C-alpha cells in the first residue's frame, strides 16, 4: 500500500533529456507526484525529490545525462534522486554508482514510480536501488496525456520498437512495440478536451506500428480521434515511410482535425546506406510518400530526420542523400551526426566517417534546411491564417503555429494572456529578426 503521508508537503524538480516522448512522460510523472501531495519546487528552491528522465540516443546524450544527475544532486543537497528513461535502462549499474542517486527505474518499472518511491521512503537505511528487467521482459505501458507547462497536449499512443536498425539502441532501452486500445486513447483525448485542450500531438517510439498489442491499426486510431470534436487539432509526431499508407494520407487530406503536418525520418537518401542501417524502405519509396502528401496537401509542412556520417556513408552516398532532399518539397531537416553506440550491429561496418567530415556534411544539410524552410514560410506572407497561440513570459513576444506548422510571432505590444490556448485569425506579415517565425497582425478572434 502506498504511504501517502510520506509525500505530503514535499517538493520536486524535474529534468528531461531527449525526445518529445520523454517530455510527455516527465509531465506524467509530475502529475503522479502532484496527486500525492508533492508540489513543483520554485526557481531557486531546493527540492526534496529530483527526477531525471534520461536519453541514450548518442554518446553525447549519455554524457549529458551523467552531468545532469551530478548537477541536480549538487544543487539539491540531500534530495532523493530518481533516474529513469532510456539511459537508466541501458546503464543502470553506471548510474547507481553516481553519488547522490537513490533510485534507478528501467523502462518496465517507471510506470510504478509512486510504489517504488513509497517503499524507499519508508526505509531507515538510505542506499541506491536499481530496478530494471531484460529487454525481452519490458511489457508495461505507461499511459501519458499531458501538457506540462505548454498549451498542446502530448498523447502517448505507442511505446517500443521492433525494427532494430543497426545504429539504434532504442529497442533495447524501450522493448518491443506495444500500445493501449483505441478506446482508451479516445477517452484520454476526451479528458484533455474537458480540461480545455485544443491540440493534441500523437507521440511514441514508432507510432505507425500501432496495433501490434490490440489487433487494431494506426488508421483506426486516427479515425476514432478525429471524432472527438472538442479537439480542434491533431499532429502526428513521426511516421516511418514504410508505415505511411495511401489510405492514411488520403484520410488526413480530408480530415476535420488532423493537420497538414508530417514528420518523416529518412536517415539516409542512399539505398546503400539504408540497407546497412536495416531500414525497411528505399529512397524511391520515401520520395513517393513525400510527393503523394504534397499532391493532396500542397500546404503540408514536412519535417525530415537525417543522420550524417554513419558507418558506410561514403562521400558518394552522402551526395545521393543531399540531391534527393534538394529535389523534394520537404520543409525542414532535423540533422543528426552519427554516434557509435555500444552493442549495435553498425560497429561491424568497416567504413568510418571522420568527425570533420560529419561536421561538413551536417552544415551543408542545415544550410539546405534553412533555405527550404525560408522558401516555405515566404509562401504565406500576406496570407490570413488561424494560429493557436501559447502563453508567453511577461514582456516577451507570443508564439503560436498555423495549421501547417508555420511558427508565428505576435509582438509584445499586442500579445495578451487571453490569447493563450486560443485559435486566432491573423495576417502574416514578414520574417522576424532571426527568421525563426513570421510576424503577424490580428484580424479577428474566432
N, C-alpha and C positions, 0 to 999 in steps of 0.2 A: 504494500500500500504506500502511496506517495505521501511523504510528510510535508504537507503544505505549509506548516508553520515555519519550516526551515527556510522558506523562500521569502517570507513576508518582510518587507522593508529593505530588501537587498537591491543593489543597483548593478546594472550590467552594461558592458560596452562590447561592440561587435566590429570585426574586421573581416572583409571578404576579398579574396583574390580570385581572378579567373573570369569565368563565363557568366552570362546573364542568368543561367540556371542556378549558379551558386548564389547570386544576389537574391534571387527569389527564395531559395531555401533559407538563407540567413534571415530574411524578413519573417519567414515562418517560425524559425527558432525564437526570434524576438517576441512574436505573438504568443508562443507557447509559454515563455517565461513571464510575459506580462500577465497572462491569465493566472499565473501562480503568485502574483503579487510583486513581481520584480519590475522596477522601472528602469528606463534607459538613463545612464549617467549623463549629467550635463557636461558641456565642454569644460575641461579643466578639473572636473571632479573625479577622484579616484573611484574605480568601480570595485564591487565585491566579486563579480564574475566577469571574466573576459572570454569571449568565444571567437575563435579564429577559424574561418571556413576556407580551406586551402585548395590550391590548384597544383597540378603537376604536368601541365601540357608541355613545358620546356624546362631545361636546366635552370634558366633564369627564374622561372616561376618557383621552382624548388627553393632556390636561394632566397627569394623574396619572402617565402613562407617562413623560413627559419628566422629571417631578420624581423619579420612582423611579430613572431612569437616572443622573441627576446625583447623587442621594443615595448610590447604591451606588458610583459611581466615586470619590466623596469619601471614603467610609468604607473603601474598599479600594484605596488609592492604589497604582497600578502594576499592578492586576489586569487580566486580559484580559476585556473586557466584550463579551458576546454579547447581541444583542437579536433576538427573533423574535416571532411572533404576528401578529395582525391589523393593528395599527398599523405594524408593521415592513413588512408587505406593501404597505400603502397609502401610507406616508410614509417610505420607505427613505432618500430623499435628506435629508429633515429630520433623521432620527435620525443619519445618518452624520456630520453636522456638529456633533453634540454632543460636547464634549471628553471624551475617555476611551473612546469607543466604538471597538471594534476590528472587529467583525463583525456585519453585519445579514443575517439569513436570512429570506426570504419563506416563504409557505405551501408552496411546492413544494420548497424546499431544506432545511427544518428536519429532515426525516427523515434527511438526510445530515450531521447536526451533527458527528459524530465525524470524518468525512472532511474537512470544512471546517476544523475546529479543528486537526487534524493537519497539514494543509497550511500553515496560518498560523503554527503554532508553529515550523515549520522555516525560516521566512523570517527573514533577518537584519534587514530593514527592517520597522519596525512602523508600519503605516498602516491606516486603516479600509477594509474591503471590504464592499460591499453586493451581495448576490446575491438577485435577485428575477426573476420572469418575469411576462409579462402574464397577466391573469386567465384568458384562454382557454387558456393553456398549463399551468395548475395541474392536474396529473393524479395526482400521487403520493398515496399513502395511508399515513400513519404509524400503525402498529399501536400500541395503548396499552391495557394492562390492568394497573392498578397501584393501590396503596392509599396510597402515600406514608407519612405517619405516622398514618394513620387505620385504622379497623377494616374498613370497607367497601371493596370494590374498585370501580373505575370502568372499565368496558369500553367503549371507543370502537368503535361499530358502523358509523358513517357520518360523512362529512365533506362540507362544501359545501352549496349550496342553489341550486335552480333557480327559486325563487319571485320574486325581485326585487321585493319590496314597496317602495313608493315612498320610505319613510323610512329604509331599511336599507342599510348598506354591506357586510354580511357576505358576500353572494355575490361582491362584488368582492375581498374580502380572502381568502376561502377557496375560491373557484372553484365549479364546478358539483357537483351531488350525485354522490357516489361511495361505494363500500363494498367490503369484502372479502367472501369467501364465508361462508355459514353454517357450513360445516365448520371453517373456520379460527377462527371466533369460538367455536365449541363447544370447540375444542382449547384456546383461551385460558382459557375458563371452567374446564375440567378442570385446567389448570395452577394457576389461582387456588385451586381446591379442594384440590389437593395441597399447597399452601403453607399451608393451614389456613383459607382464606377461607370464610365462611358466607353473605355477602350481596354481591351484585353490582348496581351501578346501570348501566343501559344509557345511554350518553351519545353525543351527536353534535350536529350543527347542525340537521338536520331528519330525525330518525331514522325517522319514519313513511314517509319516501320511500325507505327501504332497499330495495335490489334493482335499482336502475337499472343498475348495473355488471354484475351477475351473473345477471339474469333471475329472481331469487328475490323473496320478499316479506317484509315485516316479520312477518307471522303465521307464516311458515315459520321464521324465526329464533326467535320466541317459543316455538314448539312444540319446536324442537330443544334450546334451552337448558333448557327445563323437564325434559328427560330427564337432565340432569346432576344426579343425585340428591344428590350431596355438597353442592351449593349449596342452602341452605335457603330463601334469599330472593332474589328479583329485584325491582328497582324500575325503572320507565321514567321517564327524566328529563323528557321533554317531548314531547308529540304535538300536531301541528296538528289542529284539529277536523275538517277535511275528510278527514284520513287515519286517523281512528279508525273502523274498520269495526265493524259489529254483530258480525261473527264474532270480532274481537279482544276486544271487551267480553265476549261470551259465553264465550270461552275463558278469559280471565283470571278470570272469576267462579267457574270450576270448577278452576282451575289448582292444581297442587301447590305451586308456589313463587312465582308472580307475585302480589305483594301488592296489596291493595285500596287503591292509592295512585296517583293520576294527577296530572300537571301539564299543564295545557292553556292555551296562550296564546289569550286573547280579543282583546286590544289595544283594541278598542272594541265597545261594545254598540249602537252606532248604525250602521245599514246605510249611511247617507250617508257616514260616515267610513270604514267598511270598504271601500267602493267607491273612495274617494280613496286609500286605502292599497294598493289592489290585492290585498286579502286574498281568499282563494278560498272563502269561506263567508259566510253571513249570520247575524244574531242568532238566527233561528229554528233553524237547524241546530245552532248551539252549544248552545242550550237543550235541544234534543232529545238531544244526546250526554250532557249532564250528567244528565238525567232517566233515560236508559237505564242509565247506570252505576249510579246510586243505586237503581234498581228491582231490579237484580240483585245489587248490593253495597251494602246500606244503610249499612255501616260505612265505606265508602270515604272517604278523605281526598282532596279535590280542590283543588289549588292552581291559581291563575289569574293569568296575566300581564295587566296592564292598562297601557296608555300614555295619559297625560293631556296635554291641551294641544297635540296635533298640529295642524298646519295644517288648517283647515277644521272644527275641532271647536267649533261654536258652543255656547252655554250649553244650548240645547235638545238638542243632540247628546250633551253630557255627561250631562244628566239621563236620557236614554234608557239610557246605559251604567249609571248608578247604579241606576236602577229595575230593570233586567234582573238585575244582580248581587244586588241586595237580594232579589229574588224567587226566586232559585235556591239550591239546597242546596250551595253551594260552601263550602270550609272556610277558605281563606286567600287573600289577594290580594297579589301582588307588583306594586307600583305604581311606574311609571317616568315622570317628566316627559319630554316630547318634547324631543329635542335636534336641532337642524338639522345635517345632515351635508353637506359639500361634494360636489357632483356627483349628489346624489339628486334624483329627479323630484318629491319633495314640495316642493321650493323653488319650484315653479311654481304651487302652490296659493295663492290670494290671502289667505284669512282667517288672520290671525296672532293667537295667544292670548298675552296678556301673562304675564310671569313671575309677577306677583302672582296672577293667576287660576290659573295652573298649580299654585301652592302651595296655594291654597284647595281646588282640586279634588282634589289629591293627599291633603290632610289628611282630606277627607271620606271618601275611599275607604279610607284607612288606618284610620280610626275604624270604618268598616263591617267591615273585615277583622278588627280586634281583637274586635269583637262576635261575628262568626261563628265565629272560632277558639275563643273562650271558651265559646260555646254547644256547640260540637262536643266540646271537652275535657270539659265538665261531664257529658256523656252517659256517660263512662267512669269517673267517680269511684265507688269501692267495687267496681269490677269486677276480676276476675283476668285478667291478660293476659301473654303472653310478650314479653319485651323483650330485644333484642340490645344489650348494653352495650359501651361503649368506654372504654378506659383513661383515667383522669383524672390530671391533675397531682397530685403528692403533697399531701395535706391538703385537696384540693378535692372537691366533690361529683362523683359519677359520673353520666354521662348515657347514655341509650340511646333506642331507638324501638320502639314496638309494631309489629305487622304493618301497621297502618293509620296509621303515622307520627305517633302521639301521642308527644311528647317526654316522657321520664320521667327524674326526678331521684332518685338514690339518695344519701342523706346520707353524709357522710364517715365517720361513726362505724360504718356498716355496710358501706360500699363496700370492695372488695378487688380487688387486681390479678388474682386468679384468676377474676374475673368478666369480664375483658376478652375480647371476642370470644366470649362465651358467651350462649346464649339461656336466660334465667332467668324463671321464673314469679313474678309479683309481684301484689300487690294495690295498685291505685291509690287514693290517699287524699284528697289535696287539692291545690290550686294551690300552687306555690312562691311566694317573696316577690314576684317580678315577673310572675307569671302566664305565664311562658315555658315552663313544664313542669308536670307533675303529679308530686308526690312519691309514693314507693312503699315498701312493706314487702315483704320476701321471703316467698314462700310455700314453694317448694321449687326445687331446681335440676334442670333437665332433663338 
